[in-house]
């Protein structure tokens, strides 16, 4: 991607760190599924905006007017980026988890209603439906490689026909990178007169999302996974569902505090209480602009090539277990989220060694997808109960888990080679430092000399 390197250049590219050994190393960012650094382009846009920052919706004056202009232009960019229908509103929260919680609390679901979830959903797209609504939660089967069981979706829609109100799925897995066929799912869901929600936290940074053509009724994602880490979550849903009392009422949600009635603000506005995070909105729009200028074809091609290169190298590392085969990554539509373990190393210890000895950022644990990881590791009920008991006593390291690396647009073959060299060295010679466990933090740290 040499021709587009400037627009996709990230803040801190080439950043170096002093390791505990005293060695200086370039930081290798391979935890992009958790969060992404901002584009330099995005930070420049934010810097320009902050020069005239004012009170949005909270005052009159030149700076307030300029801030309003910035916000309106940003909203237009975001709507265009996701092909948001005119019938839908954008609601802003702090992250995807907050957006999904808001959606669930806004929906008028009853005890007789059914919500279908895939069995491999991220915790953020599982717990809100389970705990914040009285509707019955039913799970759609998934295969061990994380792929979606379309036949089971059809079966569940038929079994609960007339009762299914929403089907909620992840747009891309945070563990396996698997991207389901959203159009196909939408057709099945809509034929059952239900609606489709997509958790796009992992999808938005890697694939074009077109709400209109894909048939998505509601969408949520985080800007911090889209190269705009300024504390913004987005929920996109139909305005018709917003003609109700806000679940979080406050300043800006009403036009008049009457006696005795309250005159609510228009539906698309009454749920946006308090001062908006315009900085986050401007940043998100800027990152959307950068991606649009480069083009999805270029980005997807780069990430797929790098993903396949990484898998080709990983399979050659001795004693390394990959939980999804390279063949499945090539056959399916998957992002560069790849999980593994190394024989003889606790997952958290392996991640700590990569961090402290090689400057490589990864993530270790169940990573908010306990059921799928448990399935991979093969934990029976008795072992699960024992693990839970130990965790409750404060030993979070008792949990099973994996190590995940996840690619972004800024990663290179050099990054991959650095990871592979580190893993080969660890497998052959073990860690260079001594480590002690920190059970409450679910990690290991180097022992000071």
SULMO-V446000 format. One record per residue. N is the residue number from 1. PSI is psi in whole degrees, 0 to 359 (* if undefined). Layout:
# SULMO-V446000
n->N psi->PSI
n->N psi->PSI
This chain:
# SULMO-V446000
n->1 psi->40
n->2 psi->322
n->3 psi->342
n->4 psi->9
n->5 psi->321
n->6 psi->313
n->7 psi->332
n->8 psi->7
n->9 psi->134
n->10 psi->157
n->11 psi->132
n->12 psi->11
n->13 psi->131
n->14 psi->5
n->15 psi->135
n->16 psi->156
n->17 psi->146
n->18 psi->118
n->19 psi->164
n->20 psi->333
n->21 psi->349
n->22 psi->350
n->23 psi->145
n->24 psi->130
n->25 psi->151
n->26 psi->135
n->27 psi->128
n->28 psi->111
n->29 psi->97
n->30 psi->33
n->31 psi->42
n->32 psi->339
n->33 psi->337
n->34 psi->311
n->35 psi->153
n->36 psi->149
n->37 psi->159
n->38 psi->151
n->39 psi->148
n->40 psi->321
n->41 psi->316
n->42 psi->315
n->43 psi->325
n->44 psi->318
n->45 psi->319
n->46 psi->318
n->47 psi->318
n->48 psi->318
n->49 psi->317
n->50 psi->343
n->51 psi->334
n->52 psi->29
n->53 psi->133
n->54 psi->191
n->55 psi->100
n->56 psi->125
n->57 psi->11
n->58 psi->24
n->59 psi->169
n->60 psi->151
n->61 psi->167
n->62 psi->316
n->63 psi->323
n->64 psi->320
n->65 psi->320
n->66 psi->321
n->67 psi->320
n->68 psi->318
n->69 psi->313
n->70 psi->314
n->71 psi->315
n->72 psi->317
n->73 psi->319
n->74 psi->318
n->75 psi->320
n->76 psi->317
n->77 psi->314
n->78 psi->316
n->79 psi->318
n->80 psi->321
n->81 psi->322
n->82 psi->6
n->83 psi->55
n->84 psi->126
n->85 psi->152
n->86 psi->337
n->87 psi->354
n->88 psi->150
n->89 psi->154
n->90 psi->124
n->91 psi->138
n->92 psi->134
n->93 psi->199
n->94 psi->335
n->95 psi->182
n->96 psi->319
n->97 psi->315
n->98 psi->324
n->99 psi->317
n->100 psi->319
n->101 psi->319
n->102 psi->315
n->103 psi->309
n->104 psi->320
n->105 psi->336
n->106 psi->337
n->107 psi->136
n->108 psi->63
n->109 psi->149
n->110 psi->174
n->111 psi->336
n->112 psi->352
n->113 psi->159
n->114 psi->138
n->115 psi->129
n->116 psi->132
n->117 psi->150
n->118 psi->154
n->119 psi->356
n->120 psi->32
n->121 psi->148
n->122 psi->148
n->123 psi->324
n->124 psi->338
n->125 psi->23
n->126 psi->302
n->127 psi->318
n->128 psi->318
n->129 psi->326
n->130 psi->322
n->131 psi->344
n->132 psi->12
n->133 psi->154
n->134 psi->355
n->135 psi->155
n->136 psi->133
n->137 psi->125
n->138 psi->138
n->139 psi->137
n->140 psi->134
n->141 psi->151
n->142 psi->159
n->143 psi->163
n->144 psi->333
n->145 psi->8
n->146 psi->359
n->147 psi->158
n->148 psi->139
n->149 psi->94
n->150 psi->325
n->151 psi->321
n->152 psi->327
n->153 psi->312
n->154 psi->319
n->155 psi->314
n->156 psi->323
n->157 psi->322
n->158 psi->317
n->159 psi->323
n->160 psi->29
n->161 psi->133
n->162 psi->344
n->163 psi->337
n->164 psi->120
n->165 psi->323
n->166 psi->145
n->167 psi->126
n->168 psi->121
n->169 psi->160
n->170 psi->140
n->171 psi->335
n->172 psi->137
n->173 psi->139
n->174 psi->351
n->175 psi->318
n->176 psi->351
n->177 psi->1
n->178 psi->132
n->179 psi->112
n->180 psi->163
n->181 psi->94
n->182 psi->320
n->183 psi->315
n->184 psi->315
n->185 psi->317
n->186 psi->319
n->187 psi->317
n->188 psi->317
n->189 psi->314
n->190 psi->330
n->191 psi->337
n->192 psi->9
n->193 psi->35
n->194 psi->176
n->195 psi->155
n->196 psi->125
n->197 psi->137
n->198 psi->123
n->199 psi->104
n->200 psi->21
n->201 psi->319
n->202 psi->342
n->203 psi->318
n->204 psi->323
n->205 psi->349
n->206 psi->342
n->207 psi->153
n->208 psi->131
n->209 psi->125
n->210 psi->97
n->211 psi->325
n->212 psi->305
n->213 psi->334
n->214 psi->348
n->215 psi->32
n->216 psi->124
n->217 psi->329
n->218 psi->146
n->219 psi->143
n->220 psi->146
n->221 psi->171
n->222 psi->138
n->223 psi->333
n->224 psi->349
n->225 psi->359
n->226 psi->35
n->227 psi->32
n->228 psi->66
n->229 psi->73
n->230 psi->33
n->231 psi->49
n->232 psi->130
n->233 psi->153
n->234 psi->133
n->235 psi->126
n->236 psi->121
n->237 psi->168
n->238 psi->136
n->239 psi->329
n->240 psi->334
n->241 psi->355
n->242 psi->4
n->243 psi->63
n->244 psi->173
n->245 psi->135
n->246 psi->147
n->247 psi->340
n->248 psi->72
n->249 psi->155
n->250 psi->199
n->251 psi->130
n->252 psi->349
n->253 psi->350
n->254 psi->157
n->255 psi->336
n->256 psi->132
n->257 psi->94
n->258 psi->187
n->259 psi->103
n->260 psi->353
n->261 psi->155
n->262 psi->131
n->263 psi->104
n->264 psi->152
n->265 psi->166
n->266 psi->153
n->267 psi->318
n->268 psi->351
n->269 psi->332
n->270 psi->343
n->271 psi->1
n->272 psi->78
n->273 psi->151
n->274 psi->187
n->275 psi->131
n->276 psi->153
n->277 psi->76
n->278 psi->326
n->279 psi->315
n->280 psi->322
n->281 psi->315
n->282 psi->318
n->283 psi->315
n->284 psi->315
n->285 psi->320
n->286 psi->317
n->287 psi->324
n->288 psi->319
n->289 psi->316
n->290 psi->315
n->291 psi->319
n->292 psi->319
n->293 psi->323
n->294 psi->317
n->295 psi->136
n->296 psi->325
n->297 psi->318
n->298 psi->316
n->299 psi->312
n->300 psi->318
n->301 psi->315
n->302 psi->313
n->303 psi->323
n->304 psi->316
n->305 psi->317
n->306 psi->321
n->307 psi->313
n->308 psi->324
n->309 psi->317
n->310 psi->314
n->311 psi->320
n->312 psi->324
n->313 psi->320
n->314 psi->321
n->315 psi->343
n->316 psi->353
n->317 psi->124
n->318 psi->141
n->319 psi->21
n->320 psi->129
n->321 psi->120
n->322 psi->135
n->323 psi->349
n->324 psi->131
n->325 psi->153
n->326 psi->326
n->327 psi->322
n->328 psi->324
n->329 psi->321
n->330 psi->326
n->331 psi->324
n->332 psi->174
n->333 psi->107
n->334 psi->147
n->335 psi->183
n->336 psi->41
n->337 psi->116
n->338 psi->133
n->339 psi->146
n->340 psi->170
n->341 psi->158
n->342 psi->131
n->343 psi->131
n->344 psi->358
n->345 psi->127
n->346 psi->142
n->347 psi->319
n->348 psi->327
n->349 psi->317
n->350 psi->318
n->351 psi->322
n->352 psi->320
n->353 psi->316
n->354 psi->322
n->355 psi->304
n->356 psi->339
n->357 psi->342
n->358 psi->354
n->359 psi->28
n->360 psi->126
n->361 psi->124
n->362 psi->193
n->363 psi->143
n->364 psi->150
n->365 psi->201
n->366 psi->345
n->367 psi->50
n->368 psi->24
n->369 psi->63
n->370 psi->320
n->371 psi->318
n->372 psi->318
n->373 psi->319
n->374 psi->320
n->375 psi->318
n->376 psi->315
n->377 psi->335
n->378 psi->53
n->379 psi->119
n->380 psi->176
n->381 psi->320
n->382 psi->316
n->383 psi->322
n->384 psi->315
n->385 psi->319
n->386 psi->319
n->387 psi->316
n->388 psi->321
n->389 psi->317
n->390 psi->323
n->391 psi->317
n->392 psi->332
n->393 psi->359
n->394 psi->358
n->395 psi->86
n->396 psi->343
n->397 psi->352
n->398 psi->344
n->399 psi->149
n->400 psi->166
n->401 psi->182
n->402 psi->172
n->403 psi->135
n->404 psi->135
n->405 psi->146
n->406 psi->129
n->407 psi->151
n->408 psi->177
n->409 psi->338
n->410 psi->350
n->411 psi->158
n->412 psi->171
n->413 psi->331
n->414 psi->321
n->415 psi->315
n->416 psi->314
n->417 psi->322
n->418 psi->319
n->419 psi->313
n->420 psi->316
n->421 psi->319
n->422 psi->314
n->423 psi->318
n->424 psi->318
n->425 psi->318
n->426 psi->316
n->427 psi->322
n->428 psi->313
n->429 psi->353
n->430 psi->186
n->431 psi->151
n->432 psi->336
n->433 psi->166
n->434 psi->144
n->435 psi->150
n->436 psi->144
n->437 psi->146
n->438 psi->84
n->439 psi->321
n->440 psi->334
n->441 psi->358
n->442 psi->48
n->443 psi->177
n->444 psi->146
n->445 psi->151
n->446 psi->145
n->447 psi->126
n->448 psi->140
n->449 psi->*
